[in-house]
Structures are given as C-alpha cells and as structure tokens.
Amino acid sequence: MIRYSLKCADGHAFDSWFQSAEAFEALETKGLVSCAVCGGTDVSKAMMAPGVAKRGEAAPPAPPAPQAAPTLTTPANPMEEALARLRAHVEAHSTYVGGNFVREARAIHLGEAPERMIHGEAKPEDAKALIEDGVPVAPLPIIPKDRST
C-alpha cells in the first residue's frame, strides 16, 4: 500500500491510499481518481516528504491493513453539508441504476422506458455522447458515502 498526497486542478489537497504506484497510474490514466472535495478528475500527486527513519531509529511503521473507510456521518464543512443534503434529495427522489445509467437514460429519452428520475455512473465519454444526442443529463458533485476514493 502507498499513500499519496494529491491535489486537484481547483487546488483542493487530500490524501489517498493505493495498492501500488502502478495502481495509482492506471486509475489516474483512466480518469478514475477524483478529488475528495469537488469530485474533479484532474488530479495529480502533490509534493510530499518521504517517511525515512533516522540512523539508529526503527523504520517508519507500515501502513495499516486496509479497512472499510469510516462512513461520512458529520459533514466537515458547509460544502460537505450542502453535498450531503443534495445526496439525500437525489436518493429520495430518483432510482439508482448503477452502471446501467447510459442505457436507462437513453431508453427513457427515446420513450422505450417509463419516464422517471434516475442516477448512476457513466464514463465521461458516454455522458458526453448522451449530451450530444440531446439526452438531458448532468454530473452530480456528490461526495461518496465513505472517504475511500
């Protein structure tokens, strides 16, 4: 496991753990690393000091074994509070369709599925194609329920 200090294009700084440097690179290349604050995917490694032991000291401790991240229970700031309210509203008034979002949104738009509010996941290029085809969709800046991004 490796921990990186990261920053997004908007200047938000945050840390995240990755299985390896290669795992981070693979996720970053695919646009799957997102800012823990704003959700932006223009994320890069920030400057960070290495954990090096001084002569005669024990080596820095190994990272803790991966565990489930704590659930976000109390918003840390007004932005997180607003995003928590947005999440609650979306979850209460729409149907989660997961990875089937693109197919479902297109079917609703074409009248092939009942009209209803939905939310789910889509690759950026698929969401762009929906917009280009006139399907009314919008990205939601929602903080994950846990902080394991």
N, C-alpha and C positions, 0 to 999 in steps of 0.2 A: 504494500500500500504506500502511496505517496500523496502528500498534501501539497497543494499549490495555492499560493495567494494569487487571486485573479482580479481582473478589472474589466469593466465593460466600456464601450465607446462613450457612454454618458458619465464615466468617471466613478461609478459605484465600485467599491472594493469589497471582496468577500473571499473566503477560503472554501476549498472543497477537496475531498479525498478521491483518489482514482486508484484503480487496481495497479497501474503501472504508467510510466511516461508514454509508452506506446498506446495504452488505452486512452489517455487524455488526447493524444494527437489524433487518433481515429475518431473519437467523439467530436473533437473540435472541427476536423475536416468535414464531417457530415452536418455541422451546424447544430449538434445536439447538446452543446454546453451552453447554458443560458444563465444570465445574470440572476442572482438570488433576490435582487431588489426590484428590477424593472422587467425582467424576462427577456431582455435583448440577447441576441445570439452573436453579436460582435464582441467576443470575449477573448482576452489574451492573458498570458501569465504576467504577473506583476513582479517587481523586484522583491526578492526575499533573501534573508540571511540563512545560510545552511546551519543545520544543527550539528556542530562539531565539538567533540569533547576536548578539553584542555589536557595537556600531558599529565598523567597520573590520575585523571578522573575517569569515571566509568563512561562508557559510550552513551550517547543520548538514548533514552528509552525508545523501544519500538512502538509504532503506533498501536493503539488499542485494537482489539479484534473488531471487525465490522459488526455493528449492531443496528437495529432499526433506529432510524433517526427519531428524535422526540417529535411528537405531534405539536404543531403550532397551536397553542392554546390561548396565549395572550399576545395580541399584536404589540410589536416593539416600538412602533411609532405611528403617527397619523396616517401615513401612506399604507402601512400594513393593515391598519384598522379599516380604511376605505376598501382595500382589496378583499379583506375578509367579508365585508358587507356585500361586495359585488359577487364573490363566490357563493355566498348564501343565497342571494337573489337568483343567480343563474341556476344553481342546483334545485331551487324550489320551483322554478318556472320553466324548466326545459328538461328534455330527456337526454341522458348521456348515451352516446352511440359509439364511444371509443374510437378505434381505428377505422370504423366504417363511416366516419364523418363525411368524406368526399362523396361516396356513393349515395348516402342518405340525403345530403344537401342537394345533390343533382336530381335525385328522384323526386324530392319534394318540389323543386323548382319546375320540373317537367310535368308535374301533376301525376306522377306514377306512384306516389306515396302520399298518405294523408298529410295535410299541412299541419305542422307543429313546430315548436321551438326545439332546437337540438343543440348540443355542444359535444365536442370530442377533439380528436387530434388529427392533424393533417400536416404533411410535409409542406414547406414553404412553396415549392414549385406547384404542388397540387392546389393549394389555396389560391395562388396567383391565377392558375388556369380557371378555377371557379369564378373568380372576379372577372376575368377576361370574357367569360361566357355569360356574364350578367347575373350570376347567382349571388344573391345578397348575403355575404359572409363578412365577418370581421374578426381579427385576432383579439383574444381576451388576455389582458395582463394580469393573470391570476397567479399568486404565489402557491406553490404546491402545498398540500396538506402537511407534508413533512419537509424538512430542510435538506434532504439528501439529493441535491441537484448535481 
